[in-house]
Amino acid sequence: MKVLVVGGGGREHALCWAIAKSPRLTKLWCAPGNAGIADSAQCVAISDSDIDGLVKFATDNAVDLVVVGPEAPLVAGLVDALDAVGIKSFGCSKAAAQLEGSKGFMKDMVAKFGVPSAAYGRFTTPDDARAFVEKHGAPIVVKTDGLAAGKGVTICQTVDEALAAIDECMVGGKFGDAGAELVIEEFMTGEEASFFAVCDGENVIPLIAAQDHKAVGEGDTGPNTGGMGAYSPAPVFTKSVEGKVMEQIIVPTVKGMAAEGHPFKGVLFAGLMIDDVGNPKLIEYNIRFGDPECQVLMTRLKSDVLDILDGAATGKLDTVKPEWHDETAMVVVMAAKGYPGSYEKGTEIRNVADADAMDKVKVLHAGTKMDGDKLTATGGRVLGVTARGTSVTEAQKRAYEAVDTINWPGGFCRRDIGWRAIAREQK
């Protein structure tokens, strides 16, 4: 198979690295890719937002399967454009992509499908949003309706914080059009987990769960980022919890979307809140592999990933049974100093190859490029240092040994990724 992966972040490096191992692969491209992806795939200078350019490249090169990494091209209709010229793709239609593209649409749909989730309201004016907060009190959660690169959710402990978050979005325009409409939800308590299932429009198969760390600071403090690290398996996500999630959340959504005329193909990423007796509620859906969760999923996957991706694209998922390494996988994200605020670009990173050569370690690139013979940082989240181990404690030790091998004065990372799971192991 000739495969084109769309995107240029850590998730796409993980996908390219996994796809490159497939005996079914004859040629692999990535658009636009990054310095690390170039080791696994031929990088093509086409932006992931250039729908026409991507379709033309796929047509001209007789691509057999296009794997869409990020959410924005899915929301913009890349899969529909590929369908129109007869090119198979892994990803959902523009209509189905509203499950992530509009939090309000997602909440309305899952309420219709009977999926357990937080009580909510949808608002297009600041006055109505403020009145809802003042009526319901705090803690409460304020979310942008549209895409905000993982940063559009504010957990507010007081009414004043919630009112300020509303003003930032709807009056100050902090998130642009994404914040023109808000979803405001009840605050749910429990432990969060990320669960992934792959769908072909009709069939759905479970993958595995992970836990990520969104906050920038140790102990999960400070502003939310796109993700500072993740690990899998998630100890809170037992077989019993998985059964409930499939039965109460994933399957009703897949059946419901098909009944609505928007069959879901691709990967359904459920952000979940699991209470202390193991009952799950849906926080939100994403329509793509998580970043950084994809890095740990691909590290644990034993099966040929192309069988899964192609099965979803061709309606043959009922023949696919993924196998996983029992070991824990962990990724520690190294980010540019200042992230998620303003940060310097172009700083040099050394010794990545030495870290990458360590046992059971893979350094996945998110925001890098080559400047002559120098590896430089181009984004906020720059590297995903990924490791496997027999326990979370061992995977963490290995990951941080690799982090400490990398010489990047312009970067930082959290030093406590996996802390909840390690506390469980030490009990």
Secondary structure, DSSP 8 states (H G I E B T S, - for coil): -EEEEEE-SHHHHHHHHHHTT-TT-SEEEEEE--TTGGGTSEE----TT-HHHHHHHHHHTT-SEEEE-SHHHHHTTHHHHHHHTT--EES--TTTTHHHH-HHHHHHHHHHHT--B--EEEESSHHHHHHHHHHH-SSEEEEESS--TT--EEEESSHHHHHHHHHHHHTS-TTGGGGSSEEEEE---SEEEEEEEEEESS-EEEEEEEEE--EEETTTEEEE-S-SEEEES-TT--HHHHHHHIIIIIHHHHHHHHHTT---EEEEEEEEEE-TTS-EEEEEEESS--TTHHHHHHHHB-S-HHHHHHHHHHT-GGG----B-SSEEEEEEEEETTTTS------EEB-HHHHHTSTTEEEEESSEEEETTEEEE-SSEEEEEEEEESSHHHHHHHHHHHHHHSB-TTEE--S-TTHHHHHHHT-
